[in-house]
Amino acid sequence: MALDLTWVIGGPQGGGVESAANIFAGACAGCGLKIFGKREYYSNIKGEHSYFGVRVSDKEIRSNVIGITMLAAFDAETLFRHVDDVHDDGAIVYESDLEQVKTDEIPTLDKPFKERLEKHLSSKNKPLTIQGALEVAKERGVTLYPISFKTILSTLAEEMNNPTIRGMFRMLNVLSVSVSIGLLGLPPDTLLRSVEKIFSSKPKIAEMNKHAANYAYNYATAKYQKFKYHLSPIQSNSDVILVQGFQSTGLGKLAAGCRFQSYYPITPASDESVFLESNETFDVENNRPGSTIIVQTEDEISAIGMLIGAALTGARAATSTSGPGFSLMAEALGWAGINEVPIVVTLYQRSGPSTGLPTRHGQDDLLFAIYAGHGDFPRIVYASGDIEEGFYDAAECFNFAETFQMPVIHMMDKFIASTVATVKRFDPTKITIERGKLLEKINDDNYKRFTPSEDGISPRSKLGLENGIFWNTGDESDEQGHISEDPVNRMYKMDKRAKKIEVALETIPKEDQVVNHGISDFCLVSWGSTKGPILDAIEMLKKDNYNVGFVQVKLLHPFPQDYVKSLLKDVKTIIDVEANYSAQLGTLLNENLDRKVDYYILKYTGRAMTCTELYESIKKIIDGKAEKRQVLSYGV
Amino acid sequence: MASNLSDYKTEVHNDWCPGCGDFGIVSAIQMALAELAIPRHKAAIFSGVGCSGKTSHYVNVYGVHTLHGRVMTFAQGAKLANPEMTIVAAGGDGDGLGIGAGHFVAAGRRNVDMTYIIFNNGVYGLTKGQASPTLKLGLKTKSLPEPNVNQSVNPIALAIASGFTFVARGYAYDVRQLKDLIVAAIKHRGLSFLDVLQPCPTYNDINTRDWFAGMDNLDEITKKPRPRIYKLEDTGYDPVVHIDSPEEENEKLTQALIKSNEWDSKIPTGIFYKNEMIAPYDERIGDRIPNYLENPPAYQEISSNGKSITDISKILDSLQI
């Protein structure tokens, strides 16, 4: 039987949940297993509940599932929030000291959740305590592993002759991971290697944590038998990296030659800029060492302004932001449009409107990206479906920007940003660099920036180039770039810019515009990070002998109308899948196809779709038992 | 060696109002570029939006007419990506001190090696004369329905407080002094700010050319006008921070702030403050990226035969299982 389990660790924000999850993921990946992990957290620095779910399998996985195989908890809130999500045949590893904690004693349990929880416990005639919640779980068949992590800490303090360890609650994380790994039967050496890697920049702390991990691992394996669902190392392709989404676009930008990025701090986009700044210098083949300048600006208006200024010098330049920041960029986006400046804006979407759910997932900004800014101007909106696409697409977006001389908005989102997964090592040799009509030399002094050309794309000079002087202005302008309000010139310039959109649609290879994952009578149409859950759900459906197609639209603007139409022409039922309320791709489909979408599967809780709920929803549609609009809701 | 002044002029029709102070400023910019003999392709004028925004179209170097309030953001991005360029940003008082005030302050903190000129006339000209952030409280210029209800911002003091390392004021009708100030500002290593008093003949009927010349303020005995404008350099004022000490810096900052508060009867022009002890932004980047100035973003090779040449293998190795 294929191995596929989900391990969840939770704790207060700032308590090291993420390091623990990374240790777990690293240990499993080190055994050749596939990982798909996702972090959920509040907009908070310390104290609120955060958790990390890591799905492990020996086959390819691309999404999360409903339910938990093993929950690791060293605080009461994690138990209260996730206990009911543990499968009947799952397990809970927890701090035994917590059993008497009452629901009233946890200030971070928000009222609606607390009410639901207390009602549930009362209905089972259980006390409103951890013990009560655990009893409910035990009665369902859940295996409990009560462990006094605090006693382990004290023992470690004595053993290592270091009394401060007794109060090192951050180490509870490492202990609970190590106990889990022990119960799940993985060898200790991969655990220790993973601990060492996570703390590689702090050798002393690494040593201490390795000691603790080893102790907890041995403690668990001596005291308990292996859990019934356990993991074993497998042979696998060695060319695998364990990578997070924001790193993929960062790496893609570096490889593509991005040499300037300006940004303003915003969740979840700024992780990418910080990652780039941490890697600001690098080697360049047969060349001097290279570098990229990362500038933290005073706001997102400045971020896009600086980006445009840098792009005018010929450097490949970008910014990375989220919805609220992108809102501020709208005016300058139009400036880049009218002046035909190649810029790349990486838009890590989150749940809006306004501040919305600032640390949660959503695909809310598709239509906004397509329409942002006043006036008619061309832009490209391009969406990646997963971490791997994020890398190659980040590079491709610069080619689009420079070839067609227009702003490119690269759609990413929180789900991809904070996913950690095992992925085939990125291959920079697959990246091509196309700089379009960028000039390196101009011999005469007749240069005009907006000189007419059949494809609407004029040769592009750059600041500093001899004989290449041009003018740019946010006003309508003539061929040189000087202000012009002449109606004939206005038509020339509008037509010229609009022509480039047609050319883009003709030039971008079809397979880059839309990915045809298979066509069937029932066909899913989607964009962005729903790709993973959809592909996993389709595999699940196949096992039940349901055949479902999937068309993934990557180029959202200009919309590949004819191509999407031709792909869907024999499809009987079109099912639109997206993580937003209003079905924004659905709106585009209804506009562009000669027919309407038949079903919508939507989710707007701020939590990403799991393949399980998607599978159930699609099955309901095929069985003819579904409403036209299916709304998914799973997730803490 | 100076270049030919006419090389720096474009043939674009200048549509500023007759008598506008802007003419003097654009002439001074052209003269300064010619005197410094900056090759035309090595200079760029960035401008904001408003009457002053058109400046970039009248100077025959790279010209980037940006967005209202955002000129400094575009200009700094260009300078950081290509530090070989001489960058002059030009904008209005509403542009730089109203809608763009946040960028003004942030620019001071960076100290990028470039020049920012604000055309200061107290009104929003292109939108028919509303009060700008530098119009004094209680003044009622021609097209205001009621007197101005806001205090004015002090551009010199704000620049000093924000961290600009060269702060000066010129007068649009003293083109020779203004040219000298622009030359000094461009030569300065760090971010230089020039507040240029620029009478708007159409909408500011209070701070007019005659008002600056003191035509309303005659000497009781000689009956001659007493000009409001005077030059700091004529008073023995020394704006320069000569030694890197807090005492020296405090002294020079304090005197500049006090001078910046003079208005009404006596209005100083010239250099208020100059401090080259503070590292410009490029040096700060250079501390982290040693070959930044020699191989800046604009000049880096990124591909060979259409293939990426950036080596990201070390980062990938660190992610390798």
Interface residues (C-beta under 8 A of the other chain):
Chain A: G26 A29 G30 S238 V240 I241 L242 V243 Q247 L251 L254 A255 A256 G257 R259 F260 S262 N279 E280 T281 F282 D283 V284 E285 N286 N287 R288 P289 G290 S291 T292 I293 V295 T297 E298 D299 I301 S302 A303 I304 G305 M306 L307 I308 G309 A310 A311 L312 T313 G314 A315 R316 A317 E331 A332 W335 A395 T422 R425 F426 P428 T429 I431 T432 I433 E434 R435 K462 L463 G464 L465 E466 N467 G468 I469 F470 W471 N472 T473 G474 D475 G481 H482 I483
Chain B: T10 V12 P39 R40 H41 K42 A44 F46 V49 K54 S56 H57 N60 V61 Y62 G63 V64 H65 T66 L67 R70 M72 T73 F74 A75 Q76 G77 A78 K79 L80 A81 N82 E84 M85 G102 H103 V105 A106 I285 R288 I289 N291 Y292 E294 N295 P296 P297 A298 Q300 E301 I302 S303 S304 G306 K307 S308 I309 T310 D311 I312 K314 I315 L316 L319 Q320 I321
